[in-house]
C-alpha cells in the first residue's frame, strides 16, 4: 500500500529526481553510483544546491519579466507561488502515513532510482550488528522507539531505518511501512530535500507529530542529539548529547512503547572536522536551530571517507507503567528512572562493540 500522493508540484519534483537518478543507475558503473549517491545523500547537495536553484530561477524570472516572453514569466511566478504556498500550508510533514503504507516502486524508473540511492550502503559499507538472546528480538507487529546515536555531520544510521532496501530491513523483515522517522522542521522547508524526505515517510520532529505517529501504531526513529550533537562531531571519539534529552523517554512511557538504542559506529569518522569556530557556530545553532559545522571529506569535498559503519541494534527496553493522573503526561520520577536506564544501556552497547573507543555523554 502506498501513502497518499504529495501535492502535484512535489510529485513533479520527485519525478524529475527519479528520472535523473534512474539514468545514473542505468548508465554508471556500480562503484561510481555508490560514490555519487554517498555524495548526494551526505554532502552539501542536500542543504545548499536546491535553494540556490530556486534563487537562480527567481532571478531569471525577474530578468525575463520585462522581456517579450511575458507568458513564461507568469507561468514560472505562478508555479513558484503555488510551491511556496504548499510548503507553508501543507500538512504532509505533520501527518504520518497509514500503517503499512510506504512508497514502494511502481515502475522501472522508481526501481532504478531506489537502486541508485541504496547504493550508498555499499560505499562504506554499512552492516547491522544484532545482539544475541531472545530478549533482543524485534517483532514487526509491535511498536518501538528507535533512538539513534550519534548524529555526526550526517546521521547515516537513520538511513538504515528509512530505506526499505537497507541492511536493517534485510535483517529485520516486516518493518517496511511500519516505521516513521523524525526530521528537523527546516528540512521540510528546503526545496527538493523536502520532497525526498517526505517520499521516505519522514515527519516533522514536533512533539504533537510524534504523538500522532505512536497513536497510529507505527514505530518511530529519531536521532536524539540533533543539531547540537552534530556540532560536536570529532573523528576518533563519540559525543552524545543525551543527559538533557528526555522527550523520547516521555513518549515511551506515555505510549508504553519500548526504547531501542541504535548506535552507528564509524559515523563520527566520516569527515574531518574543525573546532576553531565552534563557539560562533554553536551560538548560531542555538539561536537559529541551524547547524553549521566546519568539515570536509575525501578530496576536501562533502564526499564521506570510506569508513565501515556498524549499526548496533540494542535490546528493547520496556517502559514502566505510567502512574501519572494525566494519560498524556509521564511521571517525572519514572522518566528519570527510564532515562538513566537507557543511558546505561547505550554505554554497555558501545563498550561491547567499540574496542575501547572513547564515549562522552553530555
Beta strands, then each sheet from edge to edge (+ up, - down):
strand 1: 126-130
strand 2: 144-149
strand 3: 179-183
strand 4: 203-204
strand 5: 219-223
strand 6: 237-240
strand 7: 258-265
strand 8: 272-274
strand 9: 294-296
strand 10: 309-313
strand 11: 358-361
sheet 1: 1+ 10+ 7- 2- 5- 3- 4-
sheet 2: 6+ 11+
sheet 3: 8+ 9-
end
